[in-house]
Amino acid sequence: MPVTETGYLCVADRVAELGLHVPNGFAILPDNFAQAMSGRDFRLGAETTAVRALFQGCQLPLENFAHGDESGLAERTDDSWMITLFAPAGAVKREASALSGALQAISDHLKGLPPKSPRRSVSLSLIVERGSDRMCRKLTCEDDISGFAALAVKATRIADM
């Protein structure tokens, strides 16, 4: 499946509503980002720990929206693998090649997981901030981990807008 692109809420505005800070670098977006009443309510998927380690291995540490926001790690009840990352425009511009490497590392990690039956559902979304106005676009690649590399290319295009 190709990468789909849709509009997304302005992360900077939502973070301001919650009294938090916008990360300067890449971050894992909590599963309940749009609905949480505070940063203490954030819930991150079980994939968070592995993705954080993969980014660290690419010399691209992931930041947090709130101090200690990993206390809400949630196990998936189905066999899906799903993560959403936030990509500020400045980080995309500074670290485009590192982002490509990290997305490739995620793809390689998923290829190395034992196959499941029925087929595992996989979804990687990248919320990219436009450089001109901080509005955001959502890039999503589902069930085709070979498409993850295209996310970095499209993210760079959006960040440069």
NORRAGI-V277355 format. One record per run of one state. SS is the DSSP state (h for helix, s for strand, l for the rest). FROM is the first residue (numbers start at 1). TO is the last residue. If there is no record, write none. Layout:
{{SS	FROM	TO} {SS	FROM	TO}}
This chain:
{{l	1	3} {s	4	8} {l	9	10} {h	11	18} {l	19	26} {s	27	28} {l	29	38} {h	39	41} {l	42	43} {s	44	45} {l	46	47} {h	48	57} {l	58	62} {s	63	63} {l	64	68} {h	69	72} {s	73	74} {l	75	79} {s	80	87} {l	88	88} {h	89	94} {l	95	95} {h	96	111} {l	112	120} {s	121	129} {l	130	135} {s	136	142} {l	143	144} {h	145	159} {l	160	161}}
